[in-house]
């Protein structure tokens, strides 16, 4: 890597050559930039909430932050001190990104794989504006880039063009070490990152009795398991109601509603579109309990779903399937666990939590205290900034 010119020598060169050469130094535009796909749009809320929380943490640490996205939901609650730039997607993305980044400098640029189609081009363009191009990897590439580009191609691109990978769990870190052949020093486990300030606002409503809530996508089989869970619970607690806020397309929501209707459960299950993170915080705190089912499959054992951290901040009892991505951060003293794929046991835990809320008061307090320490945005961002500074320092010494 080329050596940097010492500041004093650089100034001397400028004085000597200024009559001959016009120096156009890049504008220092922001300390940190994110380049991602849809922001706050259906199916992208989880990654959007994580990115916004991390950006909020950077801003709390005195950094200027910009998020560059291909589509921005008008209603998404933008963190204070974070700027946004919306650029076209598809074939026009690269040109728009090139124009926007022209003559700007960043301490670091953080990419996501989505959209995978423009991944290599984004790396190349980002490299022009920073000496540290990083990747956020919230899950496996097989899932992240499904249908667009092979995971091996992305592994190759990362090894050739990325300076470091940011992950949320030790499982994803091991994935990049083993499958991606990256060195440990290139991978930083930031853990879950949550805008805890949104959950600290006073709640405007009372707890809804015998009401469970689920927030997240409705594409996967484990969410359909909640229909069977509700059938079991409603036989014991006739007033039981499950409210689902589905982060999915209109067609996917209609498909789930049809499955609910076909099982004769419309009286007990209400399906709504996803809500933005500020409204989500208020709703969660009104639920009797919060649900997080999962099947025992690879993806569930890899990542930590940020919504579990959000659930824990809500101080509500949580019934969750015990899979690797969850149990690496929390334990049975904080969450009511159920074996994955066991619908009957999951329903039993739901019934117990609804019938004996006082039994879980200390558990919810422990969950809140634990996740606040682990996932606070300012604290998490500070650690990540320290790692980025080390990466930059090492490269400057080469």
Secondary structure as UniProt FT lines:
FT   HELIX           7..17
FT   TURN            18..20
FT   STRAND          27..28
FT   STRAND          32..35
FT   STRAND          38..39
FT   TURN            42..43
FT   HELIX           45..60
FT   TURN            61..62
FT   STRAND          65..69
FT   STRAND          71..72
FT   TURN            74..75
FT   TURN            80..81
FT   STRAND          82..86
FT   HELIX           90..92
FT   HELIX           93..101
FT   TURN            102..103
FT   STRAND          104..105
FT   STRAND          108..111
FT   HELIX           116..118
FT   HELIX           119..127
FT   TURN            128..129
FT   STRAND          133..136
FT   HELIX           141..144
FT   TURN            145..148
FT   HELIX           151..161
FT   STRAND          164..167
FT   HELIX           170..178
FT   HELIX           184..186
FT   STRAND          187..189
FT   HELIX           196..199
FT   TURN            209..210
FT   STRAND          211..216
FT   HELIX           221..236
FT   TURN            238..239
FT   STRAND          241..246
FT   HELIX           250..262
FT   TURN            263..264
FT   TURN            266..268
FT   STRAND          269..273
FT   HELIX           277..284
FT   TURN            285..286
FT   STRAND          289..292
FT   HELIX           298..301
FT   HELIX           306..313
FT   TURN            314..315
FT   STRAND          317..322
FT   HELIX           324..327
FT   TURN            328..329
FT   TURN            332..334
FT   STRAND          336..339
FT   TURN            340..341
FT   HELIX           343..355
FT   HELIX           357..360
FT   HELIX           361..375
FT   HELIX           377..397
//
